[in-house]
Amino acid sequence: VADILKDVDVAASVGAEMYVIDAGWYGNEPNQWGNNVGDWRDGKWMEKGGGLKAVADHAHKRGMTFGLWVEIEAAGANSNLKKEHPDWLLRRNGEPIAGGRALDLTQPEVLEFAEGGIARLISGLKLDMYRIDHNHCLQPSGNREHRGFTEDLTWRYYDNLYAMFDRLRTKFPKVVFQ
């Protein structure tokens, strides 16, 4: 955190308007961002010095807005989320797709987790921008049996994703969702 705070100072000194933290601030192991996605809490290496909250507060204190990258729709191989909820993965013919990383946002409890996680981060860190870049491919798409038919989940997945962001934009109208 101390080194990140120095970086914030450098950004402020050159006139940056926003400071954004990308992948790697969360999870069980440093430098394993892809394997740690899903555990959206400070990694142990971030605890010393006040964690991400200290970084966000410092950026705001230096007159910058603060943004954060979160791949909310994913669960990495080393994440507690994947270990605790393997049933939350998006599946095709019963097998996880997208390298076993994609969360099934068609499940109400998964959607609630994702939306609640984003809201918690926005509120707790006073985020000015939430950034997502959807790091997995959902092709072939997920499916499931529904009323005796096999349902492709693509439409339902994206309807839920967009509806979640519509609700979050209403709740946090000043936050930029990128």
N, C-alpha and C positions, 0 to 999 in steps of 0.2 A: 504494500500500500504506500509506503514512504516513497518508493520510486515512481509510482503512478502519480502521486501528488506533485512530484517534481515535474513530471511530464505535463500535468495540468497547468502548472506555472509557466512552462515554456509555451504551451499553446496560447495561454492568455497574453503572454508578452509579445507574441507575433500577431495578435489581433483576432485569433480564432473566436468565432461566435458560439460554437458548440463543441463539446467534448463528448466523444462516443466511446464506450467500452464495447469491444467486440467479444468474441468467444474466448473462453478460458477462465472466467472468474468464478466458476461454480464447480461442484462435483467432488469426487473422492480423491482424484490424483491431479497434480499440476501437469500442464502440457498434454493433456489427453482430452481436449475439448470435444471431439466427436464421440468418444466413448462415454463422456460424462453428461451429455445433454439429457435433460429430464429432471435433474436435481438442481432446481433453480434457487439455490441458497449459496452464500459465500463458501468457497472452498476453504479448507483449513489454512492455506497459505495467505488468505485474505483477512483472516481474523485479526492478526496483529496489526494494529494501527487503525482499527475501526471499520475494516471491511469496505464494501461497496458504498455503504451509506456515507462514510467519511469522504470518499472520492466524489460522490454526487454533491455533497454539501460544499466541498472545496471548490468544485467547478462553479456552483451557483455563487459562492462567495466572491469568486474571481470575475463575476459578471457574465459568465457563459451559461448557455443552456446545457442540459445534460441528456444524453441518449444512451440507450442500452440495447444490445442485440440479444435476442432470446429466441431460440428455435422451439417454441412452445409445443409444437406438434410432433416432437421426436423424443425417443427414449434410447439412449446409447447403451452399448453392451455392458459397461461398468456401472450404470446408474442404479441407484436404489429403486427408482421408479420402475424400471424394467423387471428387476428381481421381485418386487412386491406386487406388480400388476402385469404379468405376462399376458393376461386375458385382454388387456387394453390395446394390444397391437392390431393394426389393420391386417387382415388376412384375405387370401384368395384360396378357395378350396381347402380351408383349414390351416394353411401354411402362411406364416408372416411374409409380407412383401417389403420391398424397399430396404433390403438388407436387415429386416427385423427391427427397423428404427421408427417406422411411421406409427403414430398413435391413431386409433380409430375414432375420429371425431364424430362418427355417426352414433356412438354410444353416449347417452346422456351424461353418465358419470365422468366420462373422459372429457367431454366438452365442458362440463362444470369445473373440472380440475384445471383445464387450460385457461378458461376465462377467469377463474378465481386467481390463478397464478399471475396472470398479467395484471389484473387489478391490484393485487397485493404489491407487486413490484412498482407499479405506477404510483400508488399511494405512499408506500414506504420510502421510496427514493425520490419522490417528487419529480418523476421523469417528465421531460419535455418532449422526448421522442422515443417511440418504441419501434425497433427495427427487426424485421424478420426477412429471411431470404430463402426459405423453403429448400433445404439442402438435400432433399431426396426426390426421386422420381416415383410416381405412383402408377407406373405402367409396367406390367399389366395391373389393372386396378383391383381393389379389394372387392369381395363379394360375400354373400351369405344366402342361406335358404330363408325365404320369406313367403309364407302361405303357399307352400308347395312349389315355388318357383325360385330360380337362382336370380338374385337381385345384384346388379352391378352397383357399387356404392359410390362411384365418382360423383354423381349429381348430388346425392345426399351429403357427402363429405364436404363439398365446396359450398353448398347452401348453408350448412352449419358453420363453416369457417367464416364466410362473409357475414352471416347473421351475428356471430360472436363479435366481429369487429364493428359492426353497426351499433350493437349495444354498448361496446366499450367507447366508441366515439361519442355516443350520447352521454355516457357517464363522465367521460373525460374530454370535453370539447376543445380544450387548449392543447392537448397532446397531439403531436404529429405521429401518424401511423404510417410507417414506410415499409 
